[in-house]
Every structure is written in C-alpha cells, then in structure tokens.
C-alpha cells in the first residue's frame, strides 16, 4: 500500500511569522494535531500539539507571545506520495516522529500520520494476505508445470 492511498490531502498551514496561539487556533478549528509551517509558501517545519505544550511549559509565556518559528519542529521530515507505507513507518521510527509531510519535490501534497496507518490496518493486512496468496498460487502453478 502506498502513502498516497492513505494520506490526508487537506493540509493546514501557518506562516512562520504567526504566533503559537494562532497556529493552535487553526488546529482546534480544524480538529487536527499539527500544522505545517511555511516560509514564503515553502514548507519549513511542523508545529504539533506536543510542540505547543513544550513551548508553553518551557517559556511560561502566553501562547500569543511565542513565535511559531521558535516552537516548530524543523527540519521537516517528509516522504514521497509513491513511497510504501512500510518505508514511511520505517522513516517515522528512525526519525522519532508520528507525522510525515507528503511532498512531490518541494510541493506539499498532504500528511500521513501513525493514525492514518492504524486506520488502514485492515487494508494493509488484506494486501499482505493477497500477496502471500499470489506467491503461494504462483509457487503451486510452477510446481505443476515442472511435473
């Protein structure tokens, strides 16, 4: 299964010059856990719920006084839409992240999260089962041809 089959394409962004409060408002309004931070329209980082909590705790300042550029995680960890979910999960694990921004070149296409992968677990299992069945069927057919 490919990333493009499970990714969310409604990408919510905020400018690097916004405040953490502005970005949090977007997250709450859209019922999402992160926003992609852009600089001149180019993806530059990601601000997650954890980043918001960390910034508020560390600075002990109101969210409206914390710039997104200081709280966002960067550099952005990305994946191509044509990547397999297996490679995406390996990338998440190796980078220690739960979300990958899906890019085609430098153009953001969407986001894939661990939740997207969990939500599509049944389809992934079905794909693995079908591959195993195809491999077994191929093996049995080739054995019959040799006899």
C-alpha positions as CSV (number, residue, x, y, z in Angstrom):
1,X,0.0,0.0,0.0
2,X,1.3,3.5,-0.9
3,X,1.4,6.7,1.1
4,X,-0.8,8.4,-1.4
5,X,-3.6,5.9,-0.7
6,X,-3.9,6.8,3.0
7,X,-2.6,10.3,3.3
8,X,-4.7,13.3,4.3
9,X,-4.7,15.9,1.5
10,X,-6.4,18.7,3.4
11,X,-3.1,20.2,4.6
12,X,-3.5,23.1,7.2
13,X,-0.6,25.5,7.2
14,X,0.5,28.6,9.0
15,X,3.2,31.1,8.3
16,X,6.5,31.0,10.2
17,X,5.7,34.6,11.4
18,X,2.5,33.5,13.2
19,X,2.2,33.0,16.9
20,X,1.7,29.7,18.6
21,X,-1.7,30.8,19.6
22,X,-2.7,31.5,16.0
23,X,-1.5,28.0,15.0
24,X,-3.3,26.4,18.0
25,X,-6.5,28.1,16.9
26,X,-6.1,26.5,13.5
27,X,-5.5,23.1,15.0
28,X,-8.6,23.4,17.2
29,X,-10.8,24.8,14.5
30,X,-9.8,22.0,12.1
31,X,-9.7,19.3,14.8
32,X,-6.1,18.3,13.9
33,X,-2.9,17.7,15.8
34,X,-0.5,19.7,13.7
35,X,0.0,22.5,11.2
36,X,2.7,22.7,8.5
37,X,4.8,25.8,9.0
38,X,5.6,27.6,5.8
39,X,8.1,30.3,4.9
40,X,7.1,32.1,1.8
41,X,4.8,29.2,0.8
42,X,7.6,26.6,1.2
43,X,7.2,24.0,3.9
44,X,9.8,24.8,6.6
45,X,8.7,22.8,9.7
46,X,5.7,21.4,11.6
47,X,4.1,22.6,14.8
48,X,2.5,19.7,16.7
49,X,0.4,19.6,19.9
50,X,3.5,18.4,21.7
51,X,5.5,21.4,20.4
52,X,2.7,23.7,21.7
53,X,2.8,22.1,25.2
54,X,6.6,22.2,25.3
55,X,6.8,25.8,24.2
56,X,4.2,26.9,26.8
57,X,5.9,25.0,29.6
58,X,9.5,26.0,28.8
59,X,8.8,29.7,28.2
60,X,6.0,30.1,30.8
61,X,4.7,32.8,28.4
62,X,1.3,33.1,26.9
63,X,0.9,31.3,23.5
64,X,0.2,34.6,21.9
65,X,3.7,35.8,22.6
66,X,5.6,32.8,21.3
67,X,6.5,32.9,17.6
68,X,5.9,29.7,15.7
69,X,9.4,29.8,14.3
70,X,10.7,29.2,17.8
71,X,8.3,26.4,18.7
72,X,8.1,24.4,15.5
73,X,10.0,21.2,14.8
74,X,12.4,21.6,11.9
75,X,13.8,20.5,9.6
76,X,10.6,19.0,8.2
77,X,10.6,15.2,7.8
78,X,9.0,14.3,4.5
79,X,8.0,11.3,2.4
80,X,7.0,11.0,-1.3
81,X,3.4,10.0,-2.2
82,X,4.7,7.0,-4.1
83,X,6.5,5.6,-1.0
84,X,5.2,2.4,0.6
85,X,3.6,2.5,4.0
86,X,6.4,0.2,5.2
87,X,9.1,2.8,4.2
88,X,7.0,5.6,5.7
89,X,6.7,3.8,9.1
90,X,10.4,3.0,9.0
91,X,11.1,6.7,8.4
92,X,8.8,7.7,11.3
93,X,10.6,5.2,13.6
94,X,14.1,6.3,12.5
95,X,13.3,10.0,12.8
96,X,11.3,9.6,16.0
97,X,8.2,11.3,14.5
98,X,4.5,10.5,14.3
99,X,3.8,12.6,11.2
100,X,5.4,12.9,7.8
101,X,4.6,15.7,5.3
102,X,4.0,14.2,1.9
103,X,5.8,16.2,-0.8
104,X,6.3,15.9,-4.5
105,X,9.6,17.7,-5.0
106,X,9.1,20.7,-2.7
107,X,5.3,20.9,-3.1
108,X,3.4,19.7,-0.1
109,X,0.7,17.2,-1.1
110,X,-0.6,16.1,2.3
111,X,0.3,14.5,5.5
112,X,0.5,10.9,6.7
113,X,0.3,10.0,10.4
114,X,0.6,7.0,12.5
115,X,-3.2,7.3,13.0
116,X,-3.6,7.1,9.2
117,X,-1.7,3.8,9.2
118,X,-3.6,2.4,12.1
119,X,-6.9,3.4,10.4
120,X,-5.9,1.5,7.3
121,X,-4.6,-1.6,9.1
122,X,-7.3,-3.9,7.7
123,X,-6.4,-2.9,4.2
124,X,-2.7,-3.4,4.8
125,X,-3.4,-6.9,6.2
126,X,-5.6,-7.7,3.2
127,X,-2.8,-6.6,0.9
128,X,-0.3,-8.8,2.7
129,X,-2.6,-11.8,2.6
130,X,-3.3,-11.3,-1.1
131,X,0.5,-11.0,-1.8
132,X,1.0,-14.2,0.2
133,X,-1.8,-16.0,-1.7
134,X,-0.4,-14.8,-5.1
135,X,3.0,-16.1,-4.1
136,X,1.7,-19.4,-3.0
137,X,-0.5,-19.8,-6.0
138,X,2.4,-18.9,-8.3
139,X,4.6,-21.5,-6.5
140,X,1.9,-24.2,-6.8
141,X,1.4,-23.5,-10.5
142,X,5.2,-23.6,-11.2
143,X,5.5,-26.9,-9.4
144,X,2.7,-28.4,-11.6
145,X,4.4,-27.2,-14.7
146,X,7.7,-28.9,-13.7
147,X,5.9,-32.3,-13.1
